Amino acid sequence: MIKLSELQVKEIIVIDDGRRLGHISDLEIDGSSGKILAIVVVSKDKKNGMFAKADELLISWDQIVRIGSDVILVKDVQVPDLYGKA
């Protein structure tokens, strides 16, 4: 079993092109089954401003290829969905 705090220190990297997306800030969990549906990543490109929140990326759990000792490799992240955007 792995803790959220252990996942949060691992950097998210896209396996296709080596892009660094940032670190996990939260998880999206199915309330009825308790399964993790997605990880929420604070975008590395955006920083918190004085009045603005940094953009968050939502990456489906199915897109995770491997969770290593210091990185999490993900696939098929061409343009990640912005969390909370339609």
N, C-alpha and C positions, 0 to 999 in steps of 0.2 A: 504494500500500500504506500502511496506517495501523498504527501501533504501539499496543500495549496501553497504554503510558504516555500516549499522546496521547488515547486514549479515556477514561482514568481522570480526566482533568481536566474532562471535559464533564459537565454536570448532566443527569440523566434527567428528562424532563417528559412527563406524560400529555397527549396532544393533545386528548382529549375535554373535560377540565375544567381543565387547567392545573396540576394537582397536581405538586409537585416531589418526586420519590422519593429522590433522593440521587445518589451517584456509583458507577461500576462499581468493584467490588473484585476481580472475577475473571471468567473465562470458562469455560463448559462446552463442551468440544470432543469430537467423535466421534473416538475413537482410531484407527479403521480408515480413515476418509476424510479426517480432518484438518479437517473443516468445523466452524464454530462453531455450536453448537446453542442456546445461551442465554447471557445475561449475568447475572452475579450482582451485585446492588446492595445495599449496606449501607443499611438503612432510615434515612431522615432523622429519623424520629420516635423511634427508639431510639438510645441511646448505650451505649457499653461501660461496664459497671459494674466494680467491683473484681474480681469473680469471675465475671461473666456476659459472654458475647459478644453483641454487637448482633445483632438479627435481620437476616437476609439474604433478599432477594427474588430469585426466579428468574424472569426474563423471557425468553420464547422469542425467538429471532432473527427469527422471522416477524412478531413484533409491532412491530419497529422500522420506523417510517415514513421517517425521514430522520435522517442524521447531519450536523449542521451544524458551524459553526466553533467554537461554544461550548456547544451543547446537543445531546442526542439525543432526538428525539421518538418516543414509543411510543404504540400504540393498544390498545384493548380490555383495559386493565388495570383491571378493576373492583376485584377483591381479589386482588392478586398472590400467587402461591404462595410459601409460606415455604420456603426452601431446606432440604432435609433433613427436612421434616415430611411426614407422611402424611395 
